[in-house]
Amino acid sequence: MPAAPLRFSYGPGPDQYAELTLPADSSVPRAAVVIIHGGYWRPAYTADLGRPLAADLAARGFAAWNLEYRRAGSGGWPGTFEDVSAGIDAFAQAAREHDVDPSRVVFLGHSAGGHLAVLAAARTNARVVPAGVVSESGVLNLAEAYELGLSNGAVENFLGCSPEQDPQRYRDADPMHALPLRVPVWALHGEEDTTVPLSSSSSWVEAARASGTQARLRLIPGDHFAMITPGTRAWDLVVEVVCEAAGIPAV
């Protein structure tokens, strides 16, 4: 079993924190994973979604940084992204305090968390630069998500306006316009996912490759949630890709 999570605050708000889960045997972690949960940026979905992933990764020898952030209503755009950026940067200090190599970090984001992970990897002033990004059925094409009205208008709820009202806001928040990236991205997508369409990943990968970004699309068995359910074949495949992104042997 992994050690109990250690909580770190990166801001004054109740949702501005991250939990660091380390291997129980006090061994040097093989690599680190920043977990960014999904939930269409809505407040009903929290870091609880990432805790089973953090525990499983720590049991496999990783350090896991499970990140919470303000969602729509208390954060929205750009507050949510500012939180994610600050929360990732806070990992640099936590890594130093707990002998974690900050140069071997993978961003792992599910659904809306995939959207945030890719945008975070595009930052030019980051204190933590990932070795790679793994998106699990990520909302990577924001314009398409808006047009499809995914999850009862989640995009407009998150951004607080329509594209007609503020086109620059939509452009700034869309991973399609964050290209090119300096780091490779693995866009995983559930074969039976009916929550986020495959085109959200495939269209982004096509655009990423055209920009010169290293991007790969992989289909994973199961629905939208299989990839965040330890014990499934889908989750095991995710871990294999995380190891690939970190440049270490699979576990």
C-alpha positions as CSV (number, residue, x, y, z in Angstrom):
1,M,0.0,0.0,0.0
2,P,1.2,3.5,-0.7
3,A,1.9,6.1,2.1
4,A,-1.0,8.3,3.1
5,P,-1.3,11.4,0.8
6,L,0.4,14.6,1.9
7,R,-1.6,17.8,1.4
8,F,-0.1,21.0,0.0
9,S,-1.9,24.3,-0.5
10,Y,-0.9,26.5,-3.4
11,G,-3.5,29.2,-2.7
12,P,-5.9,30.4,0.0
13,G,-9.0,28.8,-1.4
14,P,-10.4,25.5,-0.2
15,D,-10.0,24.0,-3.7
16,Q,-6.4,25.2,-4.2
17,Y,-4.5,22.2,-3.1
18,A,-2.8,19.1,-4.2
19,E,-2.1,15.7,-2.6
20,L,1.3,14.0,-2.9
21,T,1.2,10.2,-2.7
22,L,4.6,8.4,-2.5
23,P,5.6,4.8,-2.5
24,A,5.2,3.2,0.9
25,D,8.7,1.7,1.0
26,S,10.3,5.2,0.9
27,S,12.2,4.2,-2.3
28,V,13.1,6.9,-4.8
29,P,10.1,7.2,-7.1
30,R,10.6,5.9,-10.7
31,A,8.9,9.1,-12.0
32,A,6.2,11.5,-11.1
33,V,2.6,11.9,-12.4
34,V,0.5,15.1,-12.1
35,I,-3.1,13.9,-12.1
36,I,-5.7,16.4,-13.4
37,H,-9.2,15.2,-12.9
38,G,-12.1,15.8,-15.2
39,G,-15.8,16.4,-14.8
40,Y,-16.5,19.0,-17.5
41,W,-15.0,21.7,-15.2
42,R,-18.0,21.4,-12.9
43,P,-17.8,21.7,-9.1
44,A,-19.6,18.4,-8.6
45,Y,-16.4,16.5,-9.7
46,T,-13.4,16.8,-7.4
47,A,-10.0,15.4,-6.7
48,D,-11.8,12.3,-5.3
49,L,-11.6,11.1,-8.9
50,G,-7.9,11.1,-8.9
51,R,-7.2,9.5,-5.5
52,P,-7.6,5.8,-6.7
53,L,-5.2,6.6,-9.6
54,A,-2.7,8.2,-7.2
55,A,-2.8,5.2,-4.9
56,D,-2.3,2.7,-7.7
57,L,0.5,4.7,-9.3
58,A,2.3,5.0,-5.9
59,A,2.0,1.3,-5.4
60,R,3.8,0.9,-8.8
61,G,6.6,3.1,-7.6
62,F,5.5,6.6,-8.9
63,A,5.1,9.8,-7.0
64,A,1.5,11.1,-7.7
65,W,0.5,14.7,-7.5
66,N,-3.3,14.7,-7.4
67,L,-4.4,18.3,-8.2
68,E,-7.5,20.1,-7.2
69,Y,-8.6,23.4,-8.6
70,R,-11.5,25.8,-8.7
71,R,-14.1,24.8,-11.3
72,A,-16.9,26.7,-13.0
73,G,-18.8,28.9,-10.6
74,S,-15.8,29.7,-8.4
75,G,-13.1,29.5,-11.1
76,G,-14.1,29.2,-14.7
77,W,-11.9,30.7,-17.3
78,P,-9.2,31.8,-16.7
79,G,-9.3,31.1,-13.0
80,T,-9.4,27.3,-13.4
81,F,-6.4,27.3,-15.6
82,E,-4.5,29.7,-13.4
83,D,-5.1,27.3,-10.5
84,V,-3.9,24.3,-12.5
85,S,-0.8,26.2,-13.6
86,A,-0.1,27.3,-10.0
87,G,-0.8,23.8,-8.7
88,I,1.6,22.2,-11.1
89,D,4.3,24.8,-10.3
90,A,3.9,24.1,-6.6
91,F,5.0,20.5,-7.3
92,A,8.6,21.8,-7.9
93,Q,9.0,22.7,-4.2
94,A,7.2,19.5,-3.0
95,A,9.5,17.4,-5.2
96,R,12.6,19.0,-3.7
97,E,11.3,18.3,-0.2
98,H,10.6,14.7,-0.9
99,D,13.5,13.7,-3.2
100,V,11.4,13.4,-6.3
101,D,13.1,14.0,-9.7
102,P,11.1,17.0,-11.1
103,S,12.6,16.4,-14.6
104,R,10.8,13.1,-15.1
105,V,7.1,14.3,-14.8
106,V,4.1,13.2,-16.8
107,F,0.9,15.2,-16.9
108,L,-2.1,12.8,-16.9
109,G,-5.5,14.4,-17.5
110,H,-8.9,12.8,-18.0
111,S,-11.7,14.4,-20.0
112,A,-11.7,18.1,-19.0
113,G,-8.5,17.4,-17.2
114,G,-7.0,16.4,-20.5
115,H,-7.9,19.8,-21.9
116,L,-6.2,21.4,-18.9
117,A,-3.1,19.2,-19.1
118,V,-2.4,20.0,-22.8
119,L,-2.9,23.7,-22.1
120,A,-0.5,23.5,-19.1
121,A,2.1,21.9,-21.3
122,A,1.9,24.8,-23.7
123,R,3.0,27.3,-21.0
124,T,6.4,29.0,-21.7
125,N,7.1,30.2,-18.2
126,A,6.4,27.0,-16.3
127,R,8.5,25.8,-13.3
128,V,7.6,22.2,-14.1
129,V,8.0,21.1,-17.7
130,P,6.6,17.6,-18.4
131,A,8.5,14.8,-20.2
132,G,5.1,14.1,-21.9
133,V,1.4,14.5,-21.6
134,V,-1.2,11.7,-21.5
135,S,-4.7,12.8,-22.3
136,E,-7.5,10.3,-21.5
137,S,-10.5,11.1,-23.7
138,G,-9.6,14.7,-23.4
139,V,-11.8,17.6,-24.5
140,L,-9.1,18.8,-26.9
141,N,-11.2,20.5,-29.5
142,L,-13.1,23.2,-27.5
143,A,-14.9,24.7,-30.5
144,E,-16.3,21.3,-31.5
145,A,-17.3,20.6,-27.9
146,Y,-19.3,23.9,-27.9
147,E,-20.9,23.2,-31.2
148,L,-22.0,19.8,-30.0
149,G,-23.3,21.1,-26.8
150,L,-21.5,18.5,-24.8
151,S,-22.8,17.8,-21.3
152,N,-25.6,20.4,-21.5
153,G,-23.4,23.3,-22.6
154,A,-20.4,22.6,-20.4
155,V,-18.1,24.7,-22.5
156,E,-20.2,27.9,-22.4
157,N,-20.8,27.2,-18.6
158,F,-17.0,27.0,-18.1
159,L,-16.1,30.1,-20.2
160,G,-19.1,32.2,-19.2
161,C,-20.0,33.3,-22.7
162,S,-20.6,32.2,-26.2
163,P,-17.9,32.4,-29.0
164,E,-19.8,35.3,-30.6
165,Q,-19.6,37.3,-27.3
166,D,-15.9,36.7,-26.8
167,P,-14.1,34.9,-29.6
168,Q,-10.6,35.6,-28.1
169,R,-11.6,33.9,-24.9
170,Y,-12.6,30.7,-26.8
171,R,-9.3,30.8,-28.8
172,D,-7.2,31.2,-25.6
173,A,-8.9,28.3,-23.9
174,D,-8.8,25.9,-26.9
175,P,-6.0,23.4,-27.1
176,M,-6.3,23.5,-30.9
177,H,-4.8,27.0,-30.7
178,A,-2.0,26.1,-28.2
179,L,0.1,24.4,-30.9
180,P,2.9,23.7,-31.4
181,L,3.9,22.0,-28.2
182,R,7.5,21.4,-27.1
183,V,6.6,18.0,-25.5
184,P,5.0,14.8,-26.9
185,V,1.4,14.1,-26.3
186,W,-0.4,10.7,-26.2
187,A,-4.1,11.2,-26.8
188,L,-5.8,8.1,-25.6
189,H,-9.5,7.6,-26.2
190,G,-12.0,5.0,-25.1
191,E,-13.3,2.8,-27.9
192,E,-16.8,2.9,-26.3
193,D,-16.7,6.5,-25.1
194,T,-20.1,8.2,-25.5
195,T,-19.2,11.2,-23.2
196,V,-16.5,12.8,-25.3
197,P,-16.4,11.9,-29.0
198,L,-13.3,10.4,-30.6
199,S,-13.1,13.4,-32.9
200,S,-12.1,15.5,-29.9
201,S,-8.8,13.6,-29.7
202,S,-8.4,12.7,-33.4
203,S,-8.9,16.3,-34.7
204,W,-6.4,17.6,-32.2
205,V,-3.8,15.0,-33.0
206,E,-4.1,15.8,-36.7
207,A,-3.6,19.5,-36.0
208,A,-0.8,18.8,-33.6
209,R,1.1,16.7,-36.2
210,A,0.6,19.4,-38.8
211,S,2.2,21.9,-36.4
212,G,5.3,19.7,-35.9
213,T,4.2,18.5,-32.4
214,Q,4.8,14.8,-31.5
215,A,1.3,13.5,-31.0
216,R,-0.1,9.9,-31.0
217,L,-3.7,8.7,-31.0
218,R,-4.4,5.4,-29.3
219,L,-7.8,3.7,-28.8
220,I,-8.3,2.1,-25.4
221,P,-10.9,-0.5,-24.7
222,G,-13.9,0.6,-22.6
223,D,-16.1,3.6,-21.9
224,H,-15.3,7.1,-20.7
225,F,-14.5,5.9,-17.2
226,A,-12.6,2.7,-17.8
227,M,-9.3,4.6,-18.1
228,I,-9.7,6.0,-14.6
229,T,-10.7,2.7,-13.0
230,P,-7.7,0.8,-11.5
231,G,-8.0,-2.9,-12.1
232,T,-9.3,-2.6,-15.6
233,R,-7.3,-3.4,-18.8
234,A,-7.9,0.2,-19.8
235,W,-6.1,1.5,-16.8
236,D,-3.2,-0.9,-17.2
237,L,-2.8,0.4,-20.7
238,V,-2.8,4.0,-19.4
239,V,0.0,3.1,-17.0
240,E,2.0,1.6,-19.9
241,V,1.7,4.8,-21.8
242,V,2.6,6.9,-18.7
243,C,5.8,4.8,-18.5
244,E,6.5,5.4,-22.2
245,A,6.0,9.1,-21.7
246,A,8.3,9.1,-18.7
247,G,11.0,7.1,-20.6
248,I,11.0,4.2,-18.2
249,P,10.3,0.5,-18.5
250,A,6.6,-0.5,-18.1
251,V,5.4,-1.9,-14.8
